[in-house]
């Protein structure tokens, strides 16, 4: 049986949290770490190996990107993080240079490529285009974290466990993201029919979800733990072929009449990557907001092209 292996490129705050979460969830038997500073990758591997009595068996080691080309999945967290007053799109000019370098090293890769670096939608688009990996095998974590934040905040607001909330954020992982309030459920009850629920709550929570990262960065300098758990769980679901439906970012051509843009939509994922994008009926306002979100990402993509 082939040993399940995962590579992580970029061992900053986020990369180290992804690595820790992967090990704790028992996602793989081999974890390869890479950073532009080789000593950081080596130090993280040593540190994580010393915790081996406390997580399912796995071997962790520093590696080159070329060493990772046989991994089942590669996670990319490489790039500069944002400041508390800086939008994700502002990071683009610096981080696209890193994308171009790493993409050359990933030519011919046949596994699943998972992008975490921001702005994740634009970065996902260019990793897919520059590596030539089929679009169903290149996905960004997109609005998975925004959706988790939404579930947490809604659950807290109505005093219901977040795991009983079914709600989604789609569009850009950023300021133009779209909360699908018309589809949100508490158990099997429409959230908008929940006793005491109001439009004011929706406006308030939309802003909380949108600004969550900025608030965390303002206090501690980075967001890392939740995205680490999100990324590890995404890989686990892929590795186990669980056929989950989640909101990840991928290059879209046709869904919701959107074309040539990487954006988060509900996707059915398996060990093959994205099996299909799921379209459902959403409100006219939500559709308009989704089109706007796509145009924001399009503009950012085109700014790199020019």
C-alpha positions in Angstrom: 0.0 0.0 0.0 1.3 3.4 -1.0 2.3 5.6 2.0 0.1 8.7 2.1 2.2 11.8 2.0 1.7 15.5 2.1 4.0 18.4 1.4 3.9 21.9 2.8 5.6 24.8 1.0 6.1 27.8 3.3 6.7 27.2 7.1 5.6 30.5 8.6 2.7 30.9 11.1 0.2 29.3 8.8 2.4 26.5 7.5 3.4 25.4 11.0 -0.3 25.4 12.1 -1.2 23.3 9.0 1.5 20.8 9.8 0.5 20.5 13.4 -3.2 20.0 12.5 -2.3 17.4 9.8 -0.3 15.4 12.3 -2.9 15.6 15.0 -5.7 14.4 12.6 -3.6 11.5 11.4 -3.9 12.6 7.8 -0.7 11.1 6.4 2.3 8.9 7.3 4.8 11.2 5.7 4.9 15.0 6.0 7.5 16.9 4.0 8.3 20.6 4.9 9.8 23.2 2.7 10.7 26.9 3.2 12.9 29.3 1.4 14.9 29.3 4.7 16.0 25.7 4.8 16.9 25.9 8.5 13.3 26.9 9.4 11.9 23.8 7.7 14.5 21.6 9.4 13.8 23.1 12.8 10.0 22.7 12.4 10.6 19.0 11.3 12.7 18.4 14.4 10.2 20.1 16.7 7.2 18.2 15.3 9.0 14.8 15.4 9.7 15.3 19.1 5.9 15.3 19.6 5.5 12.0 17.8 4.4 10.0 21.0 1.2 12.3 21.0 -0.1 11.9 17.4 -0.8 9.0 15.0 2.4 7.6 13.5 4.0 9.8 10.9 7.5 10.8 9.8 8.3 14.5 9.3 11.3 15.9 7.4 12.5 18.9 5.6 12.5 18.5 1.8 12.9 20.3 -1.5 9.9 21.0 -3.7 11.2 18.4 -6.2 11.0 15.8 -3.3 7.3 16.6 -3.0 6.3 15.8 -6.5 5.2 12.3 -5.5 3.1 13.5 -2.6 -0.7 12.9 -2.7 -1.2 16.6 -1.8 0.9 19.7 -1.6 -0.2 22.7 0.4 1.1 26.1 -0.5 1.3 28.7 2.3 4.3 30.6 1.0 3.9 34.3 0.8 3.7 37.4 2.9 0.9 37.8 5.3 -1.3 40.8 5.5 -1.4 43.7 8.0 -4.5 44.6 10.0 -5.3 47.5 7.7 -4.4 45.8 4.5 -6.8 43.9 2.2 -5.8 40.5 0.9 -5.7 41.9 -2.7 -2.9 44.3 -1.6 -0.6 41.3 -1.1 -0.9 40.4 -4.8 2.1 42.2 -6.3 4.6 40.6 -3.8 3.1 37.1 -3.6 2.6 36.6 -7.4 6.4 36.6 -7.7 6.6 33.6 -5.4 3.8 31.9 -7.4 5.9 32.2 -10.6 8.9 30.6 -9.0 7.1 27.7 -7.3 4.9 27.0 -10.3 8.0 26.2 -12.4 9.1 23.6 -9.8 5.6 22.0 -9.8 5.5 21.2 -13.5 4.2 17.6 -14.0 2.8 17.3 -10.5 0.0 14.7 -10.5 -1.5 15.1 -7.0 -3.8 17.6 -5.5 -2.6 21.2 -5.1 -4.1 23.2 -2.2 -3.5 26.9 -2.1 -3.7 28.9 1.2 -1.6 31.9 0.4 -3.5 35.2 0.0 -5.2 36.6 -2.0 -6.2 33.0 -2.3 -8.5 33.3 -5.3 -6.1 35.1 -7.6 -3.2 33.0 -6.4 -5.2 29.8 -7.0 -6.0 31.1 -10.6 -2.3 31.6 -11.4 -1.1 28.3 -9.9 -3.5 26.5 -12.1 -2.6 28.5 -15.2 1.2 28.5 -14.7 1.5 24.8 -13.6 -0.9 23.4 -16.2 -2.4 21.1 -13.5 -6.1 20.4 -14.4 -8.4 22.8 -12.6 -10.2 20.1 -10.7 -6.9 19.3 -8.9 -6.0 22.9 -8.0 -8.1 24.4 -5.2 -7.8 27.2 -2.7 -9.1 27.0 0.8 -11.3 29.9 -0.3 -14.3 30.6 1.9 -14.1 27.4 3.9 -12.8 29.5 6.8 -15.3 32.3 6.2 -18.1 29.6 6.3 -16.7 28.2 9.6 -16.6 31.7 11.1 -20.2 32.3 9.9 -21.4 29.0 11.6 -19.6 29.9 14.8 -21.0 33.5 15.0 -24.5 32.5 14.1 -24.5 29.6 16.6 -23.3 32.0 19.3 -26.0 34.5 18.4 -28.9 32.1 18.7 -27.3 29.8 21.4 -27.1 26.7 19.2 -24.0 24.6 18.6 -22.2 25.7 15.5 -22.2 22.2 14.1 -26.0 22.4 13.9 -25.8 25.5 11.6 -25.7 24.9 7.8 -24.7 28.1 6.1 -22.2 29.1 3.4 -20.1 32.0 2.3 -19.2 32.0 -1.4 -17.4 34.4 -3.8 -14.1 36.0 -2.9 -12.2 35.1 0.3 -12.1 38.8 1.0 -14.1 42.0 1.3 -16.6 41.1 -1.5 -17.6 37.7 -0.1 -21.2 36.7 -0.2 -23.2 35.1 2.7 -26.0 32.9 1.4 -28.6 33.9 4.0 -31.5 32.6 1.9 -30.0 29.1 2.1 -29.0 29.1 5.8 -30.5 26.4 8.1 -30.6 25.7 11.8 -31.0 21.9 11.8 -33.7 21.7 9.1 -35.3 25.0 9.9 -34.6 28.1 7.7 -32.5 30.5 9.7 -34.6 33.4 8.5 -37.7 31.7 10.1 -35.9 31.2 13.4 -37.7 33.0 16.3 -36.1 36.4 17.0 -34.0 36.4 13.8 -33.7 39.7 12.0 -32.2 41.4 8.9 -30.2 43.5 11.3 -28.5 40.3 12.6 -27.6 39.4 9.0 -26.0 42.8 8.3 -24.1 42.7 11.6 -22.8 39.1 11.2 -21.9 39.7 7.6 -19.5 42.5 8.7 -18.2 40.3 11.6 -17.3 37.5 9.2 -15.8 39.8 6.6 -13.6 41.6 9.2 -12.7 38.6 11.4 -9.2 38.2 10.0 -8.4 41.9 10.4 -9.5 41.8 14.0 -7.3 38.8 14.7 -4.3 40.3 12.9 -4.7 43.5 14.8 -4.4 41.6 18.1 -1.8 38.9 17.4 -0.2 39.7 14.0 -1.6 36.8 12.0 -4.4 34.3 11.6 -3.1 30.7 11.7 -4.8 28.2 13.9 -8.3 28.0 12.3 -6.9 28.0 8.8 -4.5 25.2 9.9 -7.5 23.1 11.0 -9.5 24.0 7.9 -6.6 22.9 5.6 -5.8 19.7 7.4 -9.5 18.7 7.4 -9.8 19.5 3.7 -6.8 17.2 3.0 -8.3 14.5 5.3 -11.6 14.5 3.4 -9.8 14.3 0.1 -7.4 11.5 1.2 -10.4 9.5 2.6 -12.5 10.0 -0.5 -15.3 11.3 1.6 -17.2 13.0 -1.2 -17.9 16.1 0.9 -19.6 19.3 -0.4 -17.6 22.3 0.7 -16.9 25.9 -0.5 -13.4 25.9 -2.1 -11.9 28.2 -4.7 -11.2 26.9 -8.1 -11.0 28.1 -11.7 -14.6 28.3 -12.9 -15.9 28.2 -16.5 -19.6 28.2 -16.8 -21.0 27.8 -13.2 -23.4 30.6 -12.4 -22.4 32.0 -15.8 -19.0 32.9 -14.4 -15.9 32.3 -16.6 -12.1 32.3 -16.3 -12.1 33.3 -12.6 -11.1 31.4 -9.5 -13.8 31.8 -6.9 -15.4 29.9 -4.1 -18.5 27.9 -4.8 -20.0 24.7 -3.3 -18.0 21.8 -4.7 -18.2 18.0 -4.4 -14.7 16.8 -3.6 -13.2 13.4 -3.6 -9.7 11.8 -3.8 -9.7 13.0 -7.5 -10.1 16.6 -6.4 -13.2 18.6 -7.4 -15.8 16.3 -9.0 -18.2 19.0 -9.8 -19.4 22.5 -8.9 -22.9 22.6 -7.5 -25.3 25.3 -8.5 -28.4 26.0 -6.5 -31.1 28.7 -6.6 -30.0 31.8 -4.7 -31.8 35.1 -4.3 -31.4 37.9 -6.9 -29.5 40.0 -4.4 -27.1 37.2 -3.7 -26.6 36.6 -7.4 -25.8 40.2 -8.0 -23.3 40.2 -5.1 -21.7 37.0 -6.5 -21.2 38.7 -9.9 -19.7 41.7 -8.2 -17.4 39.5 -6.2 -16.3 37.7 -9.4 -15.6 41.1 -11.1 -13.4 42.1 -8.1 -11.3 39.0 -8.6 -11.3 39.4 -12.4 -9.9 42.9 -12.0 -7.1 41.6 -9.7 -6.3 38.8 -12.1 -6.1 41.3 -15.0 -3.9 43.6 -13.0 -1.3 40.9 -12.9 -1.7 40.1 -16.6 -1.0 43.8 -17.5 
